[in-house]
Amino acid sequence: MTDRLERSLDRLADYSDDALLAELRRLADYLGRSRITIRDIDDHGRCSYALLKQRFGGLTNALKAAGLSASLFHRDVSDDDLLDELERIWEEALSRDGRRPYKQDLARYGSRYSQGPYYRRWGSWIRACEAVLERSRTDTHSRANQPMVPTPTEERSGRRTSVKRRIPLSVRYNVLRRDRFICATCGRSPATHQGTVLHVDHIHPESKGGQTVEKNLRTLCEDCNLGKGAS
């Protein structure tokens, strides 16, 4: 018997406000997290989202009343804030799953925002992802000719050591796709070896004049990359 059918036979007997809030807390305990979504309610809940909206005016209000976390919902949040958060989620999905982010990753990686603001601003999830890449490409071009800035420690000592630029998301994504999300040293990938975390590494180090361009970058798993550094 499917989970959905089981729940259809096990709906709430009591639809008081207290019972609905108790159901949200039960669902959060079942899922193992305090932030739940409309999809979670549809997939696992014993009451409908429509009823919660009717009683509490929406999921955010219901979650707050139940003492649970709600994804931030700000109509005045800036595009850059939304894209910064999506870029962070993308970095997690790239490194840990070997792919671009899915909508479900917002909850999986603890996004500050639900998928709603992304749909309202860009019309679809794919377009929001494209906006992140486009911004990253623009930033890459604008920073290409900027000198590397020494760290505060280097400024105090007057000595220049290894200064690393952060590799832009668009470049990391292209390198990982080019290498098929497989470590160039050991051949592991998140798809074949659970728990594998991927890095993008300079072949010719920046400290020795290596550039942050795709032809000078390769995919390494975390173990190989850290092992290389230790050796």
C-alpha positions as CSV (number, residue, x, y, z in Angstrom):
1,M,0.0,0.0,0.0
2,T,1.5,3.4,-0.9
3,D,2.2,6.1,1.5
4,R,-0.5,8.3,-0.1
5,L,-3.1,5.6,0.2
6,E,-2.2,4.9,3.8
7,R,-2.6,8.6,4.6
8,S,-6.0,8.8,2.9
9,L,-7.1,6.1,5.3
10,D,-5.5,7.9,8.3
11,R,-6.8,11.5,8.0
12,L,-7.1,13.6,11.1
13,A,-10.1,12.8,13.2
14,D,-9.9,16.2,14.9
15,Y,-9.6,19.3,12.7
16,S,-9.3,21.9,15.5
17,D,-6.5,24.4,15.3
18,D,-4.6,22.6,18.0
19,A,-4.8,19.3,16.1
20,L,-3.6,20.9,12.9
21,L,-0.6,22.5,14.6
22,A,0.1,19.1,16.3
23,E,0.1,17.5,12.9
24,L,2.7,20.0,11.6
25,R,4.9,19.2,14.6
26,R,4.4,15.5,13.9
27,L,5.3,16.0,10.3
28,A,8.4,18.0,11.2
29,D,9.5,15.2,13.6
30,Y,8.8,12.6,10.9
31,L,10.9,14.4,8.4
32,G,13.6,15.2,10.9
33,R,13.6,19.0,10.3
34,S,11.8,22.1,11.6
35,R,11.3,23.7,8.2
36,I,8.7,22.0,6.1
37,T,7.1,22.9,2.7
38,I,3.8,22.6,1.0
39,R,5.2,19.7,-1.0
40,D,6.0,18.0,2.3
41,I,2.4,18.4,3.5
42,D,1.0,17.1,0.2
43,D,3.4,14.1,0.3
44,H,3.3,13.1,4.0
45,G,0.7,15.1,5.8
46,R,-2.7,13.9,7.2
47,C,-4.3,17.2,6.5
48,S,-4.4,19.4,3.4
49,Y,-2.5,22.6,2.8
50,A,-5.8,24.2,1.7
51,L,-7.2,23.7,5.2
52,L,-4.1,25.2,6.8
53,K,-4.3,28.2,4.6
54,Q,-8.0,28.6,5.4
55,R,-7.3,28.5,9.2
56,F,-4.0,30.3,9.4
57,G,-3.7,32.4,6.3
58,G,-0.8,30.4,4.8
59,L,2.0,28.0,5.7
60,T,4.3,30.6,7.2
61,N,1.7,31.6,9.8
62,A,0.8,28.0,10.5
63,L,4.5,27.0,11.1
64,K,5.1,30.0,13.4
65,A,2.0,29.1,15.4
66,A,3.3,25.5,15.7
67,G,6.7,26.8,16.9
68,L,8.5,25.7,13.7
69,S,10.8,27.4,11.3
70,A,9.4,29.0,8.2
71,S,11.3,29.9,5.0
72,L,11.8,33.6,4.9
73,F,9.2,35.3,2.7
74,H,10.1,38.9,1.8
75,R,8.6,40.5,-1.2
76,D,11.2,43.2,-0.9
77,V,14.2,40.9,-0.8
78,S,16.7,41.9,-3.5
79,D,17.5,39.9,-6.6
80,D,21.2,39.7,-5.5
81,D,20.1,38.2,-2.1
82,L,18.1,35.5,-3.9
83,L,20.8,34.8,-6.4
84,D,23.5,34.7,-3.6
85,E,21.4,32.0,-1.8
86,L,20.8,30.0,-5.0
87,E,24.5,30.2,-5.8
88,R,25.3,28.7,-2.4
89,I,22.8,25.9,-2.9
90,W,24.3,25.3,-6.4
91,E,27.8,25.0,-4.9
92,E,26.5,22.4,-2.5
93,A,24.8,20.4,-5.2
94,L,27.8,20.6,-7.5
95,S,30.3,19.4,-4.9
96,R,28.1,16.8,-3.2
97,D,25.8,15.6,-5.9
98,G,27.6,16.3,-9.1
99,R,24.8,18.3,-10.7
100,R,23.0,21.6,-10.9
101,P,20.5,22.3,-8.1
102,Y,16.9,21.0,-8.1
103,K,14.0,22.8,-6.3
104,Q,14.1,20.2,-3.6
105,D,17.7,21.3,-2.7
106,L,16.4,24.5,-1.2
107,A,15.0,22.5,1.7
108,R,17.8,19.9,1.7
109,Y,20.5,22.5,2.1
110,G,18.6,24.9,4.3
111,S,17.8,27.7,2.0
112,R,16.7,31.0,3.6
113,Y,14.1,31.3,0.9
114,S,11.4,29.1,-0.6
115,Q,11.0,28.5,-4.3
116,G,8.2,31.0,-4.5
117,P,10.4,34.2,-4.8
118,Y,12.4,32.6,-7.6
119,Y,9.3,31.8,-9.6
120,R,7.9,35.3,-9.0
121,R,11.1,37.1,-10.1
122,W,12.3,34.8,-13.0
123,G,9.2,32.9,-14.0
124,S,10.7,29.4,-13.6
125,W,13.3,27.5,-11.7
126,I,15.5,27.1,-14.9
127,R,15.4,30.8,-15.6
128,A,16.5,31.5,-12.0
129,C,19.4,29.1,-12.4
130,E,20.3,30.8,-15.7
131,A,20.3,34.1,-13.9
132,V,22.9,32.8,-11.4
133,L,25.2,31.6,-14.2
134,E,24.8,34.8,-16.2
135,R,25.7,36.9,-13.1
136,S,28.7,34.6,-12.5
137,R,29.9,35.0,-16.0
138,T,29.6,38.8,-15.8
139,D,31.5,38.8,-12.5
140,T,34.2,36.6,-14.1
141,H,34.8,39.1,-16.9
142,S,34.7,42.1,-14.6
143,R,37.3,40.6,-12.2
144,A,39.5,39.1,-14.9
145,N,41.9,42.0,-15.0
146,Q,41.7,42.9,-11.3
147,P,44.9,42.3,-9.3
148,M,44.8,39.7,-6.5
149,V,44.4,41.5,-3.2
150,P,46.8,40.5,-0.3
151,T,45.2,39.2,2.9
152,P,45.4,41.4,6.1
153,T,48.1,39.1,7.4
154,E,50.2,39.6,4.3
155,E,49.7,43.4,4.5
156,R,50.9,43.4,8.1
157,S,54.0,41.3,7.3
158,G,54.8,43.0,4.0
159,R,55.2,39.6,2.6
160,R,53.2,38.1,-0.3
161,T,52.4,34.3,-0.1
162,S,49.7,32.3,-1.8
163,V,46.6,34.4,-2.6
164,K,43.7,32.4,-4.0
165,R,40.8,33.9,-5.9
166,R,37.5,32.2,-5.5
167,I,36.7,30.3,-8.7
168,P,33.4,31.7,-10.1
169,L,30.4,29.3,-10.2
170,S,30.1,29.5,-14.0
171,V,33.8,28.4,-14.4
172,R,33.4,25.6,-11.8
173,Y,30.3,24.3,-13.4
174,N,31.9,24.2,-16.8
175,V,35.0,22.4,-15.6
176,L,32.9,19.8,-13.6
177,R,30.7,19.2,-16.6
178,R,33.7,18.9,-18.9
179,D,35.2,16.3,-16.6
180,R,31.9,14.5,-16.2
181,F,31.9,15.1,-12.5
182,I,34.7,12.6,-12.1
183,C,37.9,13.0,-10.1
184,A,40.8,13.2,-12.5
185,T,43.1,11.3,-10.1
186,C,41.0,8.4,-8.6
187,G,38.0,8.3,-10.9
188,R,35.4,8.7,-8.2
189,S,32.2,10.7,-8.5
190,P,29.1,11.4,-6.4
191,A,27.1,9.3,-8.8
192,T,29.2,6.1,-8.2
193,H,30.7,6.7,-4.7
194,Q,28.3,8.1,-2.2
195,G,29.7,10.8,0.0
196,T,32.3,11.9,-2.6
197,V,32.8,15.7,-2.6
198,L,34.3,17.4,-5.6
199,H,36.6,20.3,-5.8
200,V,37.9,22.3,-8.8
201,D,41.7,22.6,-8.6
202,H,44.4,24.6,-10.4
203,I,46.8,22.3,-12.4
204,H,49.5,25.0,-12.4
205,P,49.1,26.7,-9.0
206,E,48.0,30.3,-8.7
207,S,51.0,30.9,-6.4
208,K,53.3,30.1,-9.3
209,G,51.4,32.2,-11.9
210,G,48.7,29.7,-12.9
211,Q,45.5,31.4,-14.2
212,T,41.9,30.7,-13.2
213,V,40.9,29.6,-16.6
214,E,39.2,26.3,-17.6
215,K,42.2,24.8,-19.4
216,N,44.2,25.2,-16.1
217,L,41.5,23.7,-13.9
218,R,40.6,20.1,-13.2
219,T,38.1,18.1,-11.1
220,L,39.5,16.4,-8.0
221,C,37.6,14.7,-5.1
222,E,38.2,16.2,-1.7
223,D,40.5,13.3,-0.6
224,C,42.7,13.6,-3.6
225,N,42.8,17.4,-3.4
226,L,43.6,17.5,0.3
227,G,46.1,14.7,-0.1
228,K,47.9,16.6,-2.9
229,G,48.1,19.7,-0.7
230,A,49.5,17.6,2.2
231,S,52.2,16.1,0.0
